[in-house]
Amino acid sequence: MGLISLIGRRNISSRLSHFQLNSVQLSRTTVSDTRRRSAIMGKKGKDGAVTGAGGEATLRHIKYREKIGGKLPVPGFIQLIAVGNGGGGSPRGLIVNMSHFKYLFNCGEGLQRISSEHKMKLSRIEHIFLTHSSWDNVGGLMGLCLTMESAGVPTVTLHGPPKVETIVSSARTFAQLRSLQLVKRDMDDGEYEDSAMKVEYVPIFPSSDSILTGQPQAKKQRLSGSSLEEDVAVVYVCKPHPRPRAVSLEMLADRDIPAGPHLSLLKDGKEVVLPDGRLVKPDDVLSPVEVADPFLVVECPTEAHLNSLVTNAALMKYEPNTEAVSLSLIVHFTPDSVVKTSAYQEWMKRFNSGTKHLILNEMGSDVASEAIYEIQAKLNLVHPQIFPLLPHQRPSNEVDCALQKDTESLIYGKTNLKYTYRGKEAKDFIWQDCVKLDNGIFIKEVMGSSEFTENLKSVRQNLQDQDTSGAVSEYPEILFLGTGSAIPNKVRNVSAIWINMTNDSSILLDCGEDTYGQLYRNYVTVAPEMLRRLKAVFVSHLHADHHLGIVGLALARYRCCVSAQSAFEPLTVLAPGAICNWYNTLHSHAIPMLDLVRVIPLENFYPSNRNKHESIYCKLLSDLNLKELNPVRVLHRQFPHGLVLVHASGWKLVYSGDTMPSPELIQAGDGCDLLIHEATMEDFLAEDAKDKRHSTTSQAIEVGVKMNAKFILLTHFSQRYAKVPVFNDSFSSQVGTAFDNMRVRLGDLKLLPLFVPSLKSMFADEYLELEEKTEKRRRQKQLDQCQEKQLQSQRE
């Protein structure tokens, strides 16, 4: 633990009612990044509103609110959506979608990626409610806030346990928000209310001698400054406002009541006298008063919180023997170990028999995405070993079933399961939009292209001609868990490369958000064993998309060791030393990073410093069977490094991290067997790449040529190249392209260039669009050059 610097730890106030994060320029938040984020949030229109693919302004609710004087009407539509069901490798989150804006309950890692695939407009989120300060609930919050800021969202209000906001604010050294205001509403301020509903905060606490009385907790406990605040959970009682009563045309016709201005008076609850002398009361012409049943959002994080939950007077009033309105729905984020306890089961039974229970926890279906499996099924046609089917899409696995069976009132949620509270199909679940896997449909789509089938035949023939069966060493095996830059999209997650060095040791190069989810999808039941084999994580630099996944990965690794009753050692994290400041803050706010990881600053392994840390260095080399492990300074931002690995058996692998072409990396990697280099942009965006200190595809390939690399594998593509990059004349028989969930060994590398014709035809529509955009940029560049020459001639 002594390797982690404690310098910079601060005594952060438990009550931050309103703050705006540091406005320092964030290199990642740029104009081009904003364009990439439009894939998730929508695109900005001429008037500054953000518009989606259909042109609808997703920030229209803000303009509409301003237009009508600040208060929106009671929504005529309310729908709850399981944006993540909490199943294995999946985030958990609940969106409450309303006519003009949205609430989000909890935000696990990978949530914005799922939202992108299912076209949920995150830019309409105005309030985020957190049930507990665990990483499972906040792991996706930093990335989500950055993305929402890029979409033009001005303010987000955070509701939840005390100090939960510091988890976001502590990330400001690498994830600054420049314009988005993050407002924390204190729980002591009482229930929240807007035009849609009232939301009551009901805190529940872990057991203590003073709480374990078995009696209802009638007296409200103040949270700020309380010794219980560190582990408080919050139950949210959501009470939608009833819709205004509408004039019934049927009732008007039955009573022969003419239209006119008197109808507005009746809608306002006033009686009117018609010209013929008849007295008309509001009940004579208005629809019935709506009974707006409340719904609960609950997390009882541990058995220690159970007594506080089941004896809570604020919740008891919704039981059938009270005068309160019965509940329509309870959404449970409670872990399965607590749900199965007799106390929790009895508590659930105390509510009205018509109350439905939606469970969002680890017992739900593991499958949260269709796109991940669709592209894998298609790539599998090209090479079934390099692009293996993921376990959940193999015929022997039934993936549409949760680990628990549903009953009439107890539902284990699937991702994109919807419950309509108000609107058509009210008070019912909608299942047809839930994720379903069908490899046959995916394959049929691509095999319908005659161009693809011809190219596939040609590729398979070429592969047979280069059959290396039995000649390829099993290790190292390189598994790409994330090959995109900045933010995830539905087929490329952010940076992560898992390298199996032997059958009992692995190293991870970078660890973007939801890396553990990607690992789980590749290994499922074997994932715990893979985590226990992990010896180290290398963090190339401190941009959020390269290390936000470490917390979730380290927590999962710890749980696996405890579950297997195996010895636990903190995970070694090789990273710029500045990462310690964030981990120290997390540790002081309920996420025990100082117990989970051991940070070794990369600076310690520079040749000039290595003698001071020789024992640690040699231990790491031994664990990974390496001869050398050399961090190399490169040309980017946020303490950038590349990495050179030299194995005891002689092979040499170089990883660039994020960088412009780096002479120091070229020198350090000379003669390597494999260079994995970032190729964020295409060649016609060379100026953009220079501004952002990234590389183009041709620049990355040129680095490999100068390095005398035997093979160059490109990764870290801008999300504008969602499926394939732009292939150009620089590509050769020594150059390949990485995809998420691709597995390669050194002997497989020479096969990758053979795949290019099939990839172009497999993604023909997308590739044609890329080529058209490239040609448009080329013509524009020529035009700009001509205009510049004309201006220069005029000046002369």
N, C-alpha and C positions, 0 to 999 in steps of 0.2 A: 504493500500500500504506500510505502514511503516514496515510490517513484512518481506519485501523482502530486503535482504542486498544489498546495493549498492557498497560494497567494491569490488574492482577488476575491476570496469568499466574503460575502456581504450579509449584513443583517437586514434582510428584506422585510419590509412591513407586511403584516398579514392582511392589511386592508388597503388595497389599491383600487380605489373606486373609479379612477379614470386616468388612463395614461395613453400616450402615443409613443410607439417604439422609435428608437434611434433613426434619424433621417439620413444617416450616412449612405453615400452611393453604394449600391450593391451591384457588383459587376455582373452577376447573373441576371439581374432584372434590367433588361435592355429592350430596345424596340423589337429586335428580331425574336427575343424570348417572348415578348408580349404576343407576337403573331403566333408563335407556337402554342401559347397557352389558349389562344382562341379556339383551338380544337376542343378544349374542355369547356371554356367559359362563353364562347361566342366571339364574334368579331365586332370591332368598333365601327359604327356608322358615321356619316358625315356630321351628324348632330351631336356626336360624343356618346350616344347611347351604344350599348353593346348589343349586337344583333347576332342571332344564331344562323344556322344554315338556311333557314326559311326566310330570313330577313326580319323576323320579329324582334323588337327591341327588348332585350332581357332586363334592362334597367328602366323600362317604361313605368314600372310601379313607382319609382322615385319621382319621375316627372309628373305622373298622375297625382301623386300625393301633394306635390307642390301646387299643382293646378287647382285642386279642390280645397286648398287651405290647410293642409297638413294632416288631416285625419282620413284614413281609408274607411270604406264601408265594411260592415260585417261580411266576411267572405261567404259566398254561396256554395263554395266547394272546399272541402277539407278531406285530404287523403293521406294516410300514413304509408310510407314505403320503406321496406327493409333494404336499405342501400348496401348493407353488409350484414350477414346473418351470424357471424362469429364462428362459423365452422372452421375446421382445420385449415390453417394458412390464409384465412379470410378475415377481413376487418369486421367490426360490428358498428353499426350506425343506423339511425332511423331518421328519415326526413319526414317532416309534416308539411305537406305541400298544400298551399292555400291559394286563393284567387290571385293575390298580388305579391306575396312574399312567402318565405319558407323558414321553418325552424330546422335545426339539426341537433339530434341528440347523440352525443358521443362521436368521436372521429378517430378511428383506428388507422394504422398504417395501410396504405393502399386504397383508401376510400375514394380519393379523387380519381384514381384510375378506373374503378368500377363505375363511378358516376359518369365518366367520359363515355364509356362503352354504352351505357344505358340512357345516355342523352338527358341526364338530370342537370338542370341549369343551376349550377352552384352560385352563380352571381345573384340569385334572388334570396340567398340565405342572409338573414339579418340578425338572427339570434342563434347562438350555439349553447346548448345545455349539456353539462357534463355531470354524470351521476357519481363519479368517483375520480380521484386524481391518478389512477393507475395508467400505465403506458398504453394498455389496451384501449383506453378511451381518448388519449391525447396524442398518440404517436403520429397521426396524420395531420395534426393541427397546424404545425409550422408550414408544411408544404401547401396546405389548403389556403392559408392566409396569404402567402406569396402569390398564389395563382389568382385568388379573388382580387387582390390589389391590382394585378395586371389587367383585370377585366374592368376596372373602374369602380369597384365597390367602395363607397366612402367610409362606412362604419359597420362594425360588427360588435354586437354586445355578447359578452361571455357571462354565462351563469354557471355557478357550481361551487364546490368546496373552497374555503379560504386558501389563498396562495396558489391556486391552480394556474393563475395567469402568469406567475413567475416562470413557469416552464417555457412559455413562449418568449417572455421578455429576456430570459437568460440566453436565448439563442441569437441575440442581436449582433453578436460578433461575426456571425456568418450568414444570418438570414434577416437583414434589416427590413423593416417596413417603412417606406418613405411617405406614403399618403394615406394608407388605410389606418383608421383609428380603431384600436381594439379597446373596448370599454368593458370594464369588469363591474358587474352589478353585485353589491354586497348582499349576502343572504339576510342580514339583520335589517335590511330596508323593507322587508315584508314582501307580500306577493307581487308579482309583476303583472301588468295589465296593458293590453293594446287593443286595437279594433277587432282582433280575432278572438281573443280569449283572456282569461285570467290564469296565471300559473302560480300555484302555491308551492313554496319550498318546504319540504318536510325532512329535516336532517335525522339521520340515524347514526348511532355511535357504537363503537366496539364496547364490549362488556367491561364493567368495572364493579367493584364492591358496592358502589352507591347506586348502580343501575340495575343490578340483578335482584330486583325486588319482586318481580312477577306482577307488578302493578302498572296500570297505564301511566304514561308520562304526560301528565296534564300540563305541567309547567314548562314553558318554552326555555330552552337553554341558550344563552347567548354564546355565539361562536367566537367572535373576535377575542383573541387573547386566551381562549380556552385551551387547556392541555389536551382536549379531545379533538381539536381542529385538524390535526395532522392526518387523521384517518377517518374523517367524517364522510359519509355517503349521503346522497340527496335523492329523495323520492320526489318526483314532480307530479302534482295533481293538476291536470290540465282541464279547464272548465270553459269550453267554447261558449261564446255569447249566442243566444238564440237569434235566428234570422228575423229581421223585421217582418211583421205580418203583411202579406200581399193581398191586394184586392182580388176577390174571386169573381171572374166573369160569370160563372154559373150562378152564383148567389145574386149578382146584380140582375141577371135575366129572370131568375125565379121571382124576385121581388119587384121587377119592373122599375128598377132604379136607374135613372139616366146618368150618363157620364157628365162630369163637370168638375169645377174646382172644389166642390164639397168632398170629393174623394180624398183629397190631400188632408182635409181636416179629420176625416174618419181614420186615415192611416196614422194620424198623430194621436189617436185615442179619444177624439172629441165626438160628441153627439151632434147631429145636424137635423134641422127641420127642412123638409123639402117644400117647394112652392105649393104643393097640394096639401100641405099640413101634416104629412106623415113624419113621425120621429124615427130617425134611423140611428141605431147604435153601431159602434165599431164591430161588435160580434155578428151583426147582421150581414156584413159584406166582406169581412176579412178572414183569411185562412186561420186555422187553429193555432194557438200559441205553441211553438216548438218546445219540446222537452229536450234540452241539450244535455245529454248524459256526459259526465266527466270521464276522462280516461287517465290511467296512471302510467308513469314510466318509472320502473323500479330497478335498482341494483342493490342487492344485499351481498357485498363482496366476500364476506367470510361468515363462518358460523358464529363468530364473536359478535356480529352485528344483529343476529337473529332476534334476541330478546328486545332490543330497541325497536325493531320493526314490528313484531307481532303484538307488542303492548302499546303501540303508539296511538294516543287518543285521536290525533288528527286523521288517522286512517280508519279507525274503528267506526267513525260516523258514516262510512259508506257501506257498512254491513247491512243486510236486509232488515234487521230488527230495529233500525234507526229510521228517523224521518228524512234523512238525506236521500238525494237521488241516487239510484243504483249505478254502478259503473258499467259502461259498455265494453271496455277493453282494458286489459292490463298488459303492458309490454315489459317483459322480464329480461334484463341484462345479467341476471344472477347466474353465477357459475353452476354447473351441474352438481358439483359436490354439495352445494347448499340447497339447490332445488330438491334434491332427493331426500333431504332430512325430513323426519316426521313433522317437526315444527313448521317448516316451510309449506309442506303439503297441507297441513291442517289450516294454516293461514290462508292459502289459496281457496280452500273449500268454504271458508267463512263468507265469501262474497256470493252474490246472487247467482243462481244456476245459469242464468242467461249471460253472465259475464264471460267474455272470451279471453283466453290467455295466449299471448304470442311470446314464445321463448326465442331469444337471440343469444345463443351461447355455443360452446364448443361441440354440442351434440347435434347441431344442424348439418346440412349437406356441406361438403367441402368445396363444391363447385360454385364459384361466384362469377365466373367469366366464361363466355362462349368463344370470344375472339382468340384467347390464348390457345384454346384447344383446336379451333378451326385452322389457324395458320400452321400449327404443328402437324395436323392431319394431312395438310397439303404438302408441306415440306417433306414429310415422311415418305411420300411417293418418290421423291428424288433420291433419298438415301436413308433407309430405315435405321441404320446404326448411328449416323451423325445427327439425324433428326428423329430420335425414337419417339413413339407415342408415349404420352405421359400416362402414369399408372391409372388415372381415373378414366381414361378413354380407351383402355384396353378391354376387350370383350368380356373378360372374366369378372370385371368390377361393375357393380351396380351403383352408379353415382348419383342417381336422382333421388335416392332414399336417404333420409336423415338417419342418424344412429338410433333415434327413438321414433316410435310410431305416433302419429297424431290421433287425437280423439275429437269428438264433436266440439269441445270447448278448449282443448289444449293443442296448440299448433306450434310445431318446431319450424321456424321461419326458413325460407329460402331467399336468396338474394333476388331482389326486385318483386318480392311478394307485396301486394298492395291491399290495404284495408280502407275502403271508402267510408268515411265517417259521415260526410254530407255530400250529396250529389246522387247521380244515378248509381244503382246497386248499393245503396247506403247500408251500412252496418253488415257488410259482407266482405269476404276475402276474394281477391282476384288472382288467379294462379297462372293464367295463360302467358304472362310475360316473364315468368320465372325461367331461369337458365335451364336448357335441355341440351344434352350432347347427342349428336347423331353423326358419326364419322361418315356414314353413307351419303348424307346430304352434302357435307363439306367436299367430299371427293367428287361427287357427281357434278358439282358446280365447276370445278376446275377441269375435269375430264371432258366436259362438254366443248372445250376449245380444241379444235383440230391442230392448231399451231402448237399448243402445249403438248398434246399427245405425240406429235412428230418429234418435237424437241426431246421429250422424255425418252423415246425409243433411242434416239441418238446418244443421249447422255448415258443410258444404261449400257449401250454397246461400248462406249468409251470406258466406262467403269470396268467392264469385264476385261477389256484389253489391259487395264492397269490393276488387275486384281492383286492385292497384297495380303491375301488371307494367310494367317499364320506368321507373317513377317513383321507385324506391327507390335511394338512394345505396349503393354497395357497402361503403363504410367510414363509420363504424367498424363492424366486425363483432365482436359480443360472444359468446364461447363460454364457457359455464359448465362448468367442469371439476369443481367440487365445490360442492354446495348444502346440505350437512348441517352440523350442529354437533357439537362435542365428539369424537365417534368416527365412523368410517365404518360404514355398513351396506351391504347388497348392492346398493342402487340409488342411494344418495346418498353420495358421498365428502365429505370435509371441505373447507373453503373454498378455492376457487381460481377466478378469473375471468380468462380470457385475452381481451385486446382487440387485434384487428388494426387498427392505426391507418391503415396504408397497405399496399401490397403488399410493402413491405420493412421495416416496423417494427411492433413489438408491445410491449405492456406487460402485466404480470401483476399482478393485485390479489389478494394473499394467495397462499400456496403451501403448503397442508396436505400431509400425508403422501400419497405416491403421485400427486402432481400430474403428474409426468412420465409415469407409467403411463397416466393419463387422456389426456394429450396424444398419446401414441403411439397409443392406440386410435382417436383421431380422425383422425390423419394417416398413420400407419404409415410408408410409404416417404418421405413428405414431412416427417416429424417432424424429421430433422436440419436441414433448411432452415429450418423454423419456429424451432428453437432458435437458429440463427444470426441470425435477424431480431429476437430478443428483446433489447430495449434496457434494460429495467429491471424489477425486481420491487418492488412496494410491500407492506410488511408493516404491517398495521394495528395490531397489538399482539403481545405476546410469549407468548400462550397457544399451546401446542404445536400445536393443530389449525390454526393459521394460518401456520406457517412451517417445520415439520419437513421439508417436501418440497424445500426450497431446496438442500440438500446434494446429493441425488440428481439434481436438475435441473441444477445447476451442473456436476457431474461429467459428465453426459450431454452437456451443451453443449460442454464441453472436448473430449470424445472425438470429437464430430461435427466440430469444427473441425480436429482433428488428422487425422482420416480424410479430410476433404475438402482437406487441405493449404491451408486458408484461414487468414487472419490471426486470431489469438485476442486478444480483449480481455477482461479480467475483467468479469463480470456486475455491473451496478450494482444494489445492494440498498438501497432506501430504507426504513429501519427505525429503531425506537428504538435509540439508541446502545448500550444495555445488551446487545444481541445480540452485540457484539464479544467480550465475555468468553468466550462459548461457542465462537465461531469460533477464537479464539486457542488454546483448549484442544484443539479438534479438530485444528488445524494441528500442534500439538506431539505429536499421537498418530496420525500416518500419514495423515490426511485433509487435504490441502493447501488449506484454505479461504482462506488469505490470498493464494494465487495464483489462486484461482478467482473470487473476488468482490471487489468494492470497495464497502464499506459507507459510505453517506452518512447520518449520523444525521438523522432527520426534523427535529430541532430546528434544524438548519442552514438549513432552508428556511422557518422562520417569518419573516414580514415583517420582524421586528426584527433578524434575524440574516442575512438573505439577502444584504445588501451584502458581507459578508465572504466569501461563497462564490459570487459572481456568475458567475464563469467556468464553474463546474461546473453551476450552475443553467441558464445560457443554453445550454450544450452539450446538456443533457438536453432542454430545450424544442425545440432544433433537431432532435435525433434523432427526436423523437416528433411533430414538426410542431404543437407546442402553443404557445398564447399564454400560458397560466398553468398552473401545477401547484402547488396549495396544500394542504398538510396542515392538518387542523383538529383541535384537541383535542376529544374526545368523552367520554362518561360510561361508562366500563367499568373494567377493571383491567389491569395489566401495560402501562402506557404507551400508552393507547388513542388512535387517530387515525382520522379519516375523511379522505377525499381529494376535492378538487374539480379536475377537468380542464376547461380551456377550450381548444378547438381553434382553430387559426389561421383556419379557415373559419367559426367562430362557434358551433358546437354546444358544449353544456356538459353534463358528466356528473358526478354526485356518487355517491360510494360511502361508506356509513356505517361500514364495519367493524362491530365488535361494540359496541353502545351502547344505553343508555336513550334516550328522546327527548331530543335535544340542541339547546338554543336556539342555540348557537354554530354548529352544522351547518346549522340552518334559515337562519340569516342568511347564511352563506357560500354556500349553494346556491341562493339566491333566483332563481327564474325558469329553473331548469335544464331541459334537454330530457329528461333521464332521471335519476331517483333510484333507485339500487340499495340497498335498505335491508334490514337483518336483520329477521326476523320469527320469532324463535326459538320463541315460545309462542302459544297461542290466548288469547283474551280472558279466559276463566275462570281462567287461571293468572297473572293480572296481579300478584298478590303474589309469586309465585315469580319472575316476570320482574324485579320490582323488587329482590328480594333478590340476584339474580344479575347485576343491572345489564344486563339485556337488554330487548328490546321485544316486545310482543305484535303480532299482525297489525294490529289496529285502530290501535294507537299508531304503528306504522310508516307506515300510510296517512295518519294525521293529520299526521305530520311532513311528508309530501309535499304535503298540501293547504296547510299553513302556508307551505311553501317555494315554493308556486306552481309545483310541478313539473308538466311537461306529461305525464309518465308515471311511474308508480311500479312497480318490479319487485322483488318480495319474494324473499328467499333466506335461507340459514342457518337452516333449519328444524330444530327438535329431532327427534331420531331416532324419537320417538314418532309423528311424521308421516312415515313412511318413504316414502310415495308422494305423497300430497296433503295439504295443510293443511286446516283447517276453514274453509270459505268462509262469510262472514257478510255482514251488510247493509252493511258498510263497503266491500266490493268494488264497484268501479264500472267504467265503460268506460275509465278511466285507470289500472287496476291489473291487473298480471299476476303469474304465479307462475313461478319459475325451476325447471328440471329439469337434472340432469346431462346433458351432451352436447347441450344446446339452443343453437342459433345464432340470434341476432337482429341485425337492423340497425335503426336508428332508425325507418325507415319501416314495419318489420314490427310494431312494438309494439302498434299499435291492434288487431291481429288477436288478440292473446293472450286478452283477456277473452271472446272468442267461443268459446274452447275449454272453458270451465268445465262446461257440461252433459255434454259427451263425457267429460271427465275424471272427473266424478262417477260416470257409469255404467260407465266402463272399470274403475274401481277400486271398484265398488259395495260389495263385502263390506268392504273396508278402511274406506270412507267411512261405511258404516252403523255400524261399530264405533266410529269416532271420534265420530259424532253421539250414540250411546248413552252414551259416556263423558262427553261434554260435558253432556248432560242430567242424568246422575247427579251431576256436580259442581254443576250449577245447583241441583238439589234439596237437595243437602247444604249448599250455601251458604245457601239459604233456611231450612233447619232450624237451622243454627248461628245465624243472625240471630234467629230466633224464640226460641231458648233463651237467647241473650244478653239479649233484651228481658225475658223472664220473670225472669231473675236480677236484672236491673236493677230491675224492679218490686218484687221481694221485698226488695231492699236498701233501697228507698225506703219 
